[in-house]
Amino acid sequence: MMQSLEDLRNALPEYAKDIKLNLSNLAAEETLNPNQLWGTYLACAMATKQRDVIEAISNEAANHIGEDVRGAACGAATIMAMNNVYYRGVHLMSNKEYQSLPAKLRMTFIAGHGTDKVDFELWCFAVSAINGCGMCMDAHEAQLKKEGMTPEQIQAALRIAATVNAAAATMESAKCACDTSVAAAA
């Protein structure tokens, strides 16, 4: 069982040294407040769907943020799992008629997550990066800038998304192909 970010770092193979270092360095990111930082870590972990990463980051996040923030970050990952597929699909389709149609998908959690609106937007932005929805990334980035977030803060969330996603990909692929020591550690 992965108890902490340190456990996750230790479980990553040596060839993922850069990912190990980035996980640690980003945990000390100073441009984001603790809710933004650990909410982003947690939402991104959820978006990867990789059990070890979710477990380690969820346990670590519990040391830094409250249950309300944790629930909202998980909710951001959940709602974006739906929205990113829908909006990316509408955007990629050759028939642009679908862009003018209402989504008709229930999304009330976006308005009722119970945490800071900017923080929630940041988590949605980061998850959208993992899920590959440029349309959602643009929409959330515009809202973040409107609310006063700096490019450095937005970039920090993107860097967390990239690193958490790389950790998850490494954990999964190492179990399957490259490194049997990861499978034994998990």
ZATILO-409820 format. One record per residue (C-alpha): residue number from 1; residue in one letter; x negated, z negated, y. Coordinates in Angstrom, 1 decimal. Example, Ala and Ser with C-alpha at 12.3 -4.5 7.8 and 13.67 -1.06 7.14 Angstrom:
BEGIN
+------+------+--------+--------+--------+
| resi | resn |      u |      w |      v |
+------+------+--------+--------+--------+
|    1 |    A |  -12.3 |   -7.8 |   -4.5 |
|    2 |    S |  -13.7 |   -7.1 |   -1.1 |
+------+------+--------+--------+--------+
***
This chain:
BEGIN
+------+------+--------+--------+--------+
| resi | resn |      u |      w |      v |
+------+------+--------+--------+--------+
|    1 |    M |    0.0 |    0.0 |    0.0 |
|    2 |    M |   -1.3 |    0.9 |    3.4 |
|    3 |    Q |   -1.1 |   -2.2 |    5.6 |
|    4 |    S |   -2.8 |   -0.9 |    8.8 |
|    5 |    L |   -4.4 |    2.0 |   10.7 |
|    6 |    E |   -7.7 |    0.7 |    9.4 |
|    7 |    D |   -6.5 |    1.1 |    5.8 |
|    8 |    L |   -5.5 |    4.7 |    6.6 |
|    9 |    R |   -8.9 |    5.4 |    8.1 |
|   10 |    N |  -10.6 |    4.0 |    5.1 |
|   11 |    A |   -8.5 |    6.0 |    2.7 |
|   12 |    L |   -9.4 |    9.3 |    4.4 |
|   13 |    P |  -12.3 |   11.2 |    2.7 |
|   14 |    E |  -15.6 |   11.5 |    4.4 |
|   15 |    Y |  -15.0 |   15.1 |    5.4 |
|   16 |    A |  -12.2 |   13.8 |    7.7 |
|   17 |    K |  -14.6 |   11.7 |    9.7 |
|   18 |    D |  -13.4 |   13.3 |   13.0 |
|   19 |    I |   -9.8 |   12.4 |   12.1 |
|   20 |    K |  -10.9 |    8.8 |   11.3 |
|   21 |    L |  -12.6 |    8.5 |   14.7 |
|   22 |    N |   -9.7 |   10.1 |   16.6 |
|   23 |    L |   -7.2 |    7.7 |   15.0 |
|   24 |    S |   -9.3 |    4.8 |   16.3 |
|   25 |    N |  -10.1 |    6.3 |   19.7 |
|   26 |    L |   -6.5 |    7.2 |   20.4 |
|   27 |    A |   -5.3 |    3.7 |   19.4 |
|   28 |    A |   -7.2 |    2.5 |   22.4 |
|   29 |    E |   -5.8 |    5.2 |   24.7 |
|   30 |    E |   -5.4 |    3.7 |   28.2 |
|   31 |    T |   -3.2 |    6.3 |   29.9 |
|   32 |    L |   -0.1 |    5.2 |   27.9 |
|   33 |    N |    1.5 |    1.8 |   27.8 |
|   34 |    P |    1.9 |    0.1 |   24.4 |
|   35 |    N |    5.5 |    1.3 |   23.8 |
|   36 |    Q |    4.5 |    4.8 |   24.7 |
|   37 |    L |    1.3 |    4.7 |   22.6 |
|   38 |    W |    2.7 |    3.0 |   19.4 |
|   39 |    G |    6.1 |    4.7 |   19.7 |
|   40 |    T |    4.3 |    8.1 |   19.7 |
|   41 |    Y |    2.1 |    7.1 |   16.8 |
|   42 |    L |    5.2 |    6.0 |   14.8 |
|   43 |    A |    7.4 |    9.0 |   15.7 |
|   44 |    C |    4.6 |   11.3 |   14.8 |
|   45 |    A |    4.0 |    9.5 |   11.5 |
|   46 |    M |    7.7 |    9.9 |   10.6 |
|   47 |    A |    7.5 |   13.6 |   11.5 |
|   48 |    T |    4.7 |   14.1 |    9.0 |
|   49 |    K |    6.8 |   12.9 |    6.1 |
|   50 |    Q |    3.6 |   11.6 |    4.5 |
|   51 |    R |    4.3 |    8.1 |    2.9 |
|   52 |    D |    0.8 |    6.6 |    3.4 |
|   53 |    V |    0.6 |    7.6 |    7.0 |
|   54 |    I |    4.1 |    6.4 |    7.7 |
|   55 |    E |    3.4 |    3.1 |    6.0 |
|   56 |    A |    0.1 |    2.4 |    7.7 |
|   57 |    I |    1.3 |    3.4 |   11.2 |
|   58 |    S |    4.6 |    1.6 |   10.8 |
|   59 |    N |    2.8 |   -1.6 |    9.8 |
|   60 |    E |    0.3 |   -1.3 |   12.6 |
|   61 |    A |    3.0 |   -0.4 |   15.2 |
|   62 |    A |    4.9 |   -3.6 |   14.3 |
|   63 |    N |    1.9 |   -5.6 |   15.7 |
|   64 |    H |    2.3 |   -3.9 |   19.1 |
|   65 |    I |    5.9 |   -3.0 |   19.8 |
|   66 |    G |    9.3 |   -4.6 |   19.2 |
|   67 |    E |   11.9 |   -3.6 |   16.6 |
|   68 |    D |   14.0 |   -1.8 |   19.3 |
|   69 |    V |   11.1 |    0.5 |   20.2 |
|   70 |    R |   10.3 |    1.1 |   16.6 |
|   71 |    G |   13.9 |    2.0 |   15.9 |
|   72 |    A |   14.0 |    4.4 |   18.9 |
|   73 |    A |   10.7 |    6.0 |   17.9 |
|   74 |    C |   12.1 |    6.6 |   14.3 |
|   75 |    G |   15.3 |    7.9 |   15.8 |
|   76 |    A |   13.3 |   10.3 |   18.0 |
|   77 |    A |   11.6 |   11.7 |   14.9 |
|   78 |    T |   15.0 |   11.9 |   13.1 |
|   79 |    I |   16.9 |   13.7 |   15.9 |
|   80 |    M |   14.0 |   16.1 |   16.5 |
|   81 |    A |   13.8 |   17.0 |   12.8 |
|   82 |    M |   17.2 |   18.5 |   13.4 |
|   83 |    N |   16.8 |   19.8 |   16.9 |
|   84 |    N |   13.4 |   21.4 |   16.3 |
|   85 |    V |   14.8 |   23.5 |   13.5 |
|   86 |    Y |   17.9 |   24.5 |   15.4 |
|   87 |    Y |   16.3 |   25.3 |   18.7 |
|   88 |    R |   13.2 |   26.9 |   17.2 |
|   89 |    G |   15.5 |   29.1 |   15.0 |
|   90 |    V |   17.6 |   30.1 |   18.0 |
|   91 |    H |   14.5 |   30.9 |   20.0 |
|   92 |    L |   12.9 |   33.0 |   17.2 |
|   93 |    M |   15.9 |   35.0 |   16.3 |
|   94 |    S |   16.0 |   38.6 |   17.6 |
|   95 |    N |   19.7 |   38.3 |   18.4 |
|   96 |    K |   19.6 |   36.2 |   21.7 |
|   97 |    E |   23.4 |   35.8 |   21.6 |
|   98 |    Y |   22.8 |   32.5 |   19.8 |
|   99 |    Q |   21.0 |   31.0 |   22.8 |
|  100 |    S |   24.2 |   31.1 |   24.8 |
|  101 |    L |   26.3 |   29.4 |   22.1 |
|  102 |    P |   26.7 |   25.6 |   22.2 |
|  103 |    A |   24.7 |   23.8 |   19.5 |
|  104 |    K |   27.7 |   21.8 |   18.3 |
|  105 |    L |   25.4 |   19.3 |   16.7 |
|  106 |    R |   25.9 |   15.6 |   17.2 |
|  107 |    M |   23.0 |   14.2 |   19.3 |
|  108 |    T |   24.3 |   11.0 |   20.9 |
|  109 |    F |   21.2 |    9.1 |   19.9 |
|  110 |    I |   19.3 |   10.9 |   22.6 |
|  111 |    A |   21.5 |    9.2 |   25.2 |
|  112 |    G |   21.9 |    5.9 |   23.4 |
|  113 |    H |   18.5 |    5.0 |   22.0 |
|  114 |    G |   18.3 |    1.7 |   24.0 |
|  115 |    T |   14.7 |    2.2 |   25.2 |
|  116 |    D |   13.0 |    3.6 |   28.2 |
|  117 |    K |   14.0 |    7.3 |   28.8 |
|  118 |    V |   10.5 |    8.5 |   29.6 |
|  119 |    D |    9.1 |    6.9 |   26.4 |
|  120 |    F |   11.8 |    8.5 |   24.3 |
|  121 |    E |   11.1 |   11.9 |   25.9 |
|  122 |    L |    7.4 |   11.5 |   25.2 |
|  123 |    W |    8.1 |   10.8 |   21.5 |
|  124 |    C |   10.4 |   13.8 |   21.3 |
|  125 |    F |    7.7 |   15.9 |   22.9 |
|  126 |    A |    5.1 |   14.8 |   20.4 |
|  127 |    V |    7.3 |   15.3 |   17.4 |
|  128 |    S |    8.3 |   18.7 |   18.6 |
|  129 |    A |    4.6 |   19.6 |   18.6 |
|  130 |    I |    4.3 |   18.6 |   15.0 |
|  131 |    N |    7.5 |   20.5 |   14.1 |
|  132 |    G |    6.3 |   23.6 |   16.0 |
|  133 |    C |    9.2 |   24.0 |   18.4 |
|  134 |    G |    7.8 |   25.4 |   21.7 |
|  135 |    M |   11.3 |   25.5 |   23.2 |
|  136 |    C |   11.7 |   21.7 |   22.7 |
|  137 |    M |    8.2 |   21.0 |   23.8 |
|  138 |    D |    8.8 |   22.9 |   27.1 |
|  139 |    A |   12.1 |   21.1 |   27.7 |
|  140 |    H |   10.6 |   17.6 |   27.1 |
|  141 |    E |    7.4 |   18.3 |   29.0 |
|  142 |    A |    9.5 |   19.4 |   32.0 |
|  143 |    Q |   11.5 |   16.2 |   31.9 |
|  144 |    L |    8.3 |   14.1 |   31.5 |
|  145 |    K |    6.8 |   15.7 |   34.6 |
|  146 |    K |   10.0 |   15.3 |   36.5 |
|  147 |    E |    9.9 |   11.6 |   35.6 |
|  148 |    G |    6.3 |   11.3 |   36.9 |
|  149 |    M |    4.2 |   11.4 |   33.8 |
|  150 |    T |    0.8 |   12.9 |   34.4 |
|  151 |    P |   -0.7 |   15.8 |   32.5 |
|  152 |    E |   -3.2 |   13.3 |   31.0 |
|  153 |    Q |   -0.4 |   11.1 |   29.6 |
|  154 |    I |    1.4 |   14.1 |   28.1 |
|  155 |    Q |   -1.9 |   15.4 |   26.7 |
|  156 |    A |   -2.5 |   12.0 |   25.1 |
|  157 |    A |    0.8 |   12.2 |   23.2 |
|  158 |    L |   -0.2 |   15.7 |   22.1 |
|  159 |    R |   -3.6 |   14.5 |   20.9 |
|  160 |    I |   -1.9 |   11.7 |   18.9 |
|  161 |    A |    0.5 |   14.2 |   17.3 |
|  162 |    A |   -2.4 |   16.5 |   16.3 |
|  163 |    T |   -4.4 |   13.6 |   14.9 |
|  164 |    V |   -1.6 |   11.9 |   13.0 |
|  165 |    N |   -0.6 |   15.3 |   11.6 |
|  166 |    A |   -4.2 |   16.0 |   10.5 |
|  167 |    A |   -4.4 |   12.6 |    8.8 |
|  168 |    A |   -1.1 |   13.3 |    6.9 |
|  169 |    A |   -2.3 |   16.8 |    5.9 |
|  170 |    T |   -5.6 |   15.4 |    4.7 |
|  171 |    M |   -4.0 |   12.6 |    2.7 |
|  172 |    E |   -1.6 |   15.0 |    0.9 |
|  173 |    S |   -4.1 |   17.9 |    0.3 |
|  174 |    A |   -6.9 |   15.5 |   -0.8 |
|  175 |    K |   -4.5 |   14.1 |   -3.4 |
|  176 |    C |   -3.9 |   17.5 |   -4.8 |
|  177 |    A |   -7.1 |   19.4 |   -4.6 |
|  178 |    C |  -10.3 |   18.2 |   -3.1 |
|  179 |    D |  -10.8 |   14.5 |   -3.5 |
|  180 |    T |   -9.6 |   12.3 |   -6.4 |
|  181 |    S |  -10.8 |    9.2 |   -4.6 |
|  182 |    V |   -7.9 |    9.5 |   -2.1 |
|  183 |    A |   -5.4 |    9.6 |   -4.9 |
|  184 |    A |   -6.9 |    6.5 |   -6.4 |
|  185 |    A |   -6.8 |    4.7 |   -3.0 |
|  186 |    A |   -3.2 |    5.5 |   -2.3 |
+------+------+--------+--------+--------+
***
